[in-house]
Amino acid sequence: MTQTEMNISTLNPKKAIEWLGGILQLPDNKRMTAGIWGRAGEGKSDTVFQTAKKLKFDKVADIRVAVYDPSDLKGIPVVDQEKKFVKWLRDGQLLPTDPNAKWLIFLDEITSGSPLVMAMCYQLCLDGKLADYVLPSKCRIVWASNRKSDRGVVNQMPAPLRNRSVHINFENTINDWAEWMIKGGKRQDIIAFNRWKINTLHDFDNDHTAFPTPRAWSMLSDLLDTAPTKDIETAYINGTVGKGVGSEFNGFQRVYKTLPDLDNIISNPTTADIPTETSTLFALTGSLARRADDSNFDNIVTYAQRLKKEFTVLLCMDAIKLKPELEKTKAWVKVAVDIQEVIF
């Protein structure tokens, strides 16, 4: 499908979870298949797993359609000599056999599969059946796929399969991704860099071995947390997001490591210097947000209110995401009035 044919809604991760949850909670006799389109490394799979956990599914059967052939799903025919007909032996790890099972069947990378395998998904997606197999009533199906415009390995999805699904286009914005990274305890320097250079969050290039995506930046955060030597650090950076963006991130790290004294800012919020470089401000606001607690939030807010409003918002909202209890402080009430047109 070309980009112009995507006549469907685009949702961010939060809204996608809400949308998917509504479909998965339909009554058993009205169950439907949900389909998520989006770029590689955008967070489609993570959204599916988060929703499954939220709705307490027993298991997510993660089926990477591209690596299966028809017999894996339909099974292997075995002759029943006594009854004189053919039975199908299936892999119980792919599709459940317990009638009371509550599984989420996740057909990932569905359009990377062969046309024959996609054709086998018709009946499974519409009726919950596959030859003589019947999907237990509490199980649900969702698939995910890249789009042709993303230049991945994608086959045309047949119209009958498209018509058997409810679709959205999935898009991870910088703010959605930053919130997910913050809550996941990921590195602040990576978050700050991508806020500064927004176009580096996702820059897919099929001609490059490594390129930046939300997934690649998350991987890099975990690698840098191992405190590698400088040579290995550079190899980790280049090996996840590529040399071009990697060199920019290396330069930003030098800025990050020379930030103003945070203790001095917290102790002297009305007189401490305010950096003029935009890259430094992105790095500084993230670092202060991580230092915020009940004992110093009032001073941090005082300093934040001396910054340009966009950085006031970033600093205070990041602090709240990290420590929701700060919403009960007088400092938050004070600053929320100033930035209400942005956050409400």
N, C-alpha and C positions, 0 to 999 in steps of 0.2 A: 504494500500500500504506500502511496506517496503521501507526503505531508499534507497536501491539499485535500486528501480524502479523509483526514482525521476529523470528521464532523461530529466530534464527541467532546465532552467536558474535560478540562484539565484541572486536576486536583493536586494539592500539596500533600505531604505525608499524613498530617493530622486529619485532613478531610478525607483522604483515601481510606484511612482506618475506619472512620465513621461510615463511609459509603460501603466498604466491604463488610463491616459488621452488620449493617442492615440487611444485606443480601444473604449472608450466612445464617442469620437468625430467622429467615422466613420459615413458615411451617413446613414440615416434612413433605406434605402433599403439594407444596408450591415451590420447592427448592429450585434454584437457578444457578447457572454457572457464571462466575465473574471473570472478566478478562482485563488485565492491566498492561498497557503499552507504555514504553519508556526507554530512555537511553541506557546503555550498559553502565553498570556501577552506580546507578542513580538511587538505589535503595528499594526497588520493587520487592525483592525477596524478603528483605528485613521487615517491610510493611506487612507482608503475608504472615510471617512468623509472629510478629507482635500481635496481630489480630487473633491468630489462633490461640496464643497464650492468654489473651484477654478473655476470650470466649471459652476457655478451658476445654479445648479439643484434646483427646487422648494422645494423638500423634499427628504429625504432619508427614505425609508420605511424599517426600521430595523427589519427584520423577523428572529427571533431565531428559526431555523427550528426544533430544538429538542423539543420545547414545543408546537408544533402544530400537529394536526392530519389532514388527508386528507380533511375533510369537512371544515376546516378553510380556506383552499386555494381554493378548488373547489367550496365550497358553500353548502347550504342546498337545496335539491330538493323540489320544490313547484309546485303542479299541477295547470296549467292554465285551468280551467274548460271550459272557453269559446273557447279557441283555441285547447284544447285537447292535450296538450303536457306539458312536465316538464320544468320549468325554475329554474335557480340556484341563490339563494340569497347569496350574499357575503358581507364580511366585507369591507366597503369602505376605512378603514384605512390601510388595507394591500395592496390592489391593486387599482390603480386609475381608476375611471370611466369617468372622463373628457377627451375627445379625444385630448385636447390641453395640457394635463398635461405633465410636464417634471420632472419625478421622477426617482430616482435611487433606484431600488429594490435590497436590500442587503440581500442575503440569508446567514446569519451568522451561523457558526457551522453546516454546511449543512450535514456533514457525521455523526453527532450525531443524526440526524433524523432517523425515521424508514425507512426501504427499500421501503415501499409503498409511503411515502411522497417524498423520493428521486425520485422514478419513476415518480411521478406527475410533477417533475421539468423538465423532458425530453423535453416535448413540449414547456413549458414556456421558457426554455433556448434557444432552437433552433429556434422556430417560433414565440415566444411571444404570445402563445395562451394557454388556459387552458379550456378544454371543449368548451363551447360557448363564453368564455371570450377572448377578443383581447386586448393585451397591447397597449396603445397609442404609436404612432410612435416615439415620442421624448423621451420615457422612455428607460432606459437601465438596464441591470442586471449584478450584480457581486456577487460572493459567496466567502466565506472564510472557511477554515477548518484546524484543526490540522492534523498532520500526525500520522500514526499508531506508528511510531518510537518514538513519543512524549509521548506515554503511557497514552493518555487521553481516553475519552469515544468516540471511533471512529468506525464507521461501514465501511465496504468496499464500496467505491463508484463504482456503476455499470459502466461498460465500455461504454455503450451508453451515459451516462451523462458526463463522462470524455471526450468523443469524441465531445461533443457539446460545449466545452469550450476551451479558451486559458489560459494556466497555467503559473505561476511562483512559485518559492520557495522564501519565504520572510525571510530575515535575517537582524536583527538590530545589527550593530556593536557598539562597545563602543563609537567611534567617532560620529556616527550618533545619538546615544542616548544622548550623552553629549551635542551636538549642540541643540537638541530638548529641553532638560532640561534647558539649558542656556536661550534660547529664550523664554521659558515659565516661566522664573523667579523662577525656582526651586532652592532648597538649594545647595550651593556650597560644603558643607561638604559631601553630598551624592554623588555628581559628582566626587569629589576628591577621595573618598574612592573606588569607582568602577573603577577609572582609575588605582589606586594602586593595587587593587585586582580584576583583570579583570574577573576571573571565578565566581565572586559573582553577576555579573549582571543578569545572568539567570542560575539558578540551579534547574530545575524542579525535584521534588521528589514526586511521587504520594502517597508515604507512609507517607508523612508529611502533617500536616494541613496547615501550612504556609511555603512558600518557596520564594526565590527571583526571580523576573522577572522585566523587565523594567516597567511594569505597577505597580507592588508592590512598587518599589522604588519611583515612582511618587506619589503614595498614601501616602507613609511615609513622603515625603517632605511636603505635605499639612498638615499632622497631626502634625509634629514637629513645623510648623509655628504658631501653636496655643499656643506655649510656655507652655507646660504642666509641671506639677511637675515631679520630677525625677522618681517616681514610675510609674506614668502614661506614661511618655516618654518610659520607658523600656517596658511597656506593649504594647505600639504602635509599637515599633521596633520588638519585638518578634511576635506580632500579624500580621505583614505584611510580614516580610522576614524570620521569624523563629529564634529560640534561637541560633543555631550554628553561622550563619552569623551575627545575632544580637549582639552577644557578641564581635565579631571582630569589628563591627561598633562602638560599645560602646568604645572599646579601642582606635579606631582611633579618635573618638570625643575628647578624652582627649588630644591627640596630637594636634588636630585642635585648641583647646582652649588655647594652650600654644605657639602659633606661635610667631615669632619675631615681634617686634614693626613695623607695616607697615608704620607709619608716619616717623620713623627713616630711613627705607629703601628708601622711596620716597625722603626724604630730603638729604640723603647721599648715593646715589646709587653706588658710586665707592669704598666706605669703609665699608658699612654695611655687617655684617656677612652673610655667605651663609651656610644654614643647610647642614648637611651631610646625615641625614636620608632620604631615598627615600619617605617614607610616609609623612614626613614634607614638602618635596619639592612639592609633589602633592597638598597638602593643601595650601601651600604658593602661588604657581602660580595662583591657582584659586581665592584666596582672592585678590591678587594684580590686577588681570584682572578686577575684579568688582570695584576696586577703580580707574581704569584708566579713564582719561578724557583729554580734550585739554590742560589743565594747567599742568598736571604731566606726560603725556605719554612719553615725551622725557626722563625723569629720570627713569621711569619704564623700558623703553627699554634698557637704559644704564645698569641697574641692571640685566635685563633678559639676556643680552649678556655675562654676567659673569657666567651664569649657563651652565650646559650641554645642548647641542643643543636640545634634546627632550623637555626639560622644557622651553627653549627659545621659541620654536614653540608653545607649549601649552599655555603659558602665553599670547603671542602676538595674536595668533589666537582667543583665548577666548575673549580678549579685543575687537578685531574687530567684533566678532559676537554680542557682547553686544552693541557696539557703532560703527556701520559701518562708521560713519563720520571720525573716526580715520585713515581710509585708506588714507585720503587726507593730513595727517601730514608728515612733514619731517622725523620724528622719524620712521614712518612705512616704508617709502621709504628706509631709512638706514638699518633697520633690515631685510627687505624683500630680500635685496641683499644677506645677509648672510644665509638666510634659504630657498632660492629659490628652491634648489634641492629637498626640502621636500614638499613645498606647491604648486609648479607648475608642 
